[in-house]
Amino acid sequence: EIVLTQSPGTLSLSPGERATLSCRASQSVSYNYLAWYQQKPGQAPRLLMYAASGRAPGIPARFSGSGSGTDFTLTITRLEPEDFAVYYCQQYGSSPVTFGQGTKVDIK
Amino acid sequence: EVQLVESGGGLVQPGGSLRLSCATSGFAFSAHFMDWVRQAPGKGLEWVGRSKNKANTYNADYAASVSDRFTISRDESNDSLYLQMNSLKTEDTAVYFCVVNINGRPDWGQGTLVTVSS
């Protein structure tokens, strides 16, 4: 099983600042099938990035994903008020599919 | 446009059974892997199981926590994915989502709530 470790657990930032979220895999992710999701209370997860760096339809350009193998990063260049949420990474290239424990981005 | 609509959730007593459905449209149902994912209240996301595509004879994989109780199946006649849940436990309480992976991009349904309680 591929274990995904997200860091930091909580990121306290101000609107307009840059956010950098990390997702580290215990072994290489097949096909670089690594996705990032945003989730707000009471809502379903919203796909942001897929295959490490593909931006999902409708996702603003301030969101970007990078990385390969075992180290992946989600970057939000300038935080907007609606970006404060919990972010999860997921590897879906092999079974069992696994998720990180989440990074909460909150307002400083 | 890919559409996934889950149904069948509700309140069930511990030890009971429930079958969830995921009605699909907008893609070649038999060609793609599909997953069930759940989220317990206030918790993170947990993968439940996967149905591989027809080329892989729809073989299924399961999380260890459900492997002896849950069964994933498909019906090509109506492009639907199912999750049969038996011997339900209180810890199975969660929102259940179906997910399809098309060309490397996951698409999710909105989920259906399962509550296991006496």
Interface residues (C-beta under 8 A of the other chain):
Chain A: Y31 Y33 A35 Y37 A44 P45 L47 Y50 A51 G54 A56 Y88 Q90 Y92 S95 P96 V97 T98 F99 G100 Q101 G102
Chain B: D35 V37 G44 L45 E46 W47 R50 D61 A63 V95 F97 N101 G104 R105 P106 D107 W108 G109 Q110 G111
